[in-house]
Amino acid sequence: MNNSPTATTNLKDAAQSELRQMLYLSAAVRLMDDAELAEILAVSRRNNTRDGVSGMLLYDAGNFVQFLEGPPDAVEAAWRRIQRDQRHKGVIVASDKPAKTRLFPDWSMGFEAGGGDGGFHLDWEALQTRTPDDFPKVVQTIMRAFYTAGR
Ligand SMILES: Cc1cc2nc3c(=O)[nH]c(=O)nc-3n(C[C@H](O)[C@H](O)[C@H](O)COP(=O)(O)O)c2cc1C
């Protein structure tokens, strides 16, 4: 399975439009295999492309971190489906706020899986280069912790 973040859409928002950005953590009910992750991603990318949602999903050793952004109604609809999903539990929202610009405009759902050995292809520094100055502090802290845990 190709774990590299994939550019599958390129969303241009009107300059004034308000977006909702949220970050949550959750625990898979059991360890996910490649096929299960691929299924989650395929559905996510299809729906998110349709609905104008973009973001990033990280998975390692049974833990998810997901960043979602887009028009508030679209994010809310995705969020409701995600919360109901029986494949994960213990969902904790770390950040939920309005924003004017996207952090991941070309990712309908970028994805990274740690190899279980603590290895990500895309390291924290590379991610930070993509998503510079206005990267929310809490997102930065949590994603950095997630990336560096187990290394
Ligand atoms: C960790 C995790 C992340 C998910 N992320 C998304 C997402 O970004 N967008 C989405 O539509 N569904 C996502 N899903 C899947 C939803 O929970 C749900 O299964 C799906 O939206 C249903 O789509 P459907 O009604 O088209 O079958 C995710 C599920 C999990 C477990």
The ligand as a MOL file (V3000), in Angstrom:
LIG
                    3D

  0  0  0     0  0            999 V3000
M  V30 BEGIN CTAB
M  V30 COUNTS 31 33 0 0 0
M  V30 BEGIN ATOM
M  V30 1 C -10.1850 7.5090 11.5380 0
M  V30 2 C -11.2750 7.7240 10.5230 0
M  V30 3 C -11.2560 8.8320 9.6980 0
M  V30 4 C -12.2550 9.0540 8.7540 0
M  V30 5 N -12.2190 10.1710 7.9660 0
M  V30 6 C -13.2180 10.4170 7.1000 0
M  V30 7 C -13.2330 11.5930 6.3000 0
M  V30 8 O -12.3290 12.4330 6.3480 0
M  V30 9 N -14.2890 11.7760 5.4730 0
M  V30 10 C -15.3050 10.8940 5.3690 0
M  V30 11 O -16.2430 11.1300 4.6050 0
M  V30 12 N -15.3150 9.7550 6.0910 0
M  V30 13 C -14.2950 9.5020 6.9520 0
M  V30 14 N -14.2960 8.3450 7.6770 0
M  V30 15 C -15.3400 7.3370 7.3960 0
M  V30 16 C -16.6540 7.6960 8.0750 0
M  V30 17 O -16.5920 7.3240 9.4230 0
M  V30 18 C -17.8190 6.9560 7.3920 0
M  V30 19 O -17.5790 5.5690 7.3960 0
M  V30 20 C -18.0060 7.4060 5.9570 0
M  V30 21 O -17.9680 8.8080 5.8650 0
M  V30 22 C -19.3320 6.8910 5.4010 0
M  V30 23 O -19.4040 7.2730 4.0550 0
M  V30 24 P -20.5800 6.7350 3.1180 0
M  V30 25 O -21.8640 7.1790 3.7720 0
M  V30 26 O -20.3250 7.4100 1.8040 0
M  V30 27 O -20.4250 5.2320 3.0490 0
M  V30 28 C -13.2990 8.1080 8.6230 0
M  V30 29 C -13.3310 6.9880 9.4610 0
M  V30 30 C -12.3270 6.7800 10.3920 0
M  V30 31 C -12.3620 5.5580 11.2690 0
M  V30 END ATOM
M  V30 BEGIN BOND
M  V30 1 1 1 2
M  V30 2 1 2 3
M  V30 3 2 2 30
M  V30 4 2 3 4
M  V30 5 1 4 5
M  V30 6 1 4 28
M  V30 7 2 5 6
M  V30 8 1 6 7
M  V30 9 1 6 13
M  V30 10 2 7 8
M  V30 11 1 7 9
M  V30 12 1 9 10
M  V30 13 2 10 11
M  V30 14 1 10 12
M  V30 15 2 12 13
M  V30 16 1 13 14
M  V30 17 1 14 15
M  V30 18 1 14 28
M  V30 19 1 15 16
M  V30 20 1 16 17
M  V30 21 1 16 18
M  V30 22 1 18 19
M  V30 23 1 18 20
M  V30 24 1 20 21
M  V30 25 1 20 22
M  V30 26 1 22 23
M  V30 27 1 23 24
M  V30 28 2 24 25
M  V30 29 1 24 26
M  V30 30 1 24 27
M  V30 31 2 28 29
M  V30 32 1 29 30
M  V30 33 1 30 31
M  V30 END BOND
M  V30 END CTAB
M  END
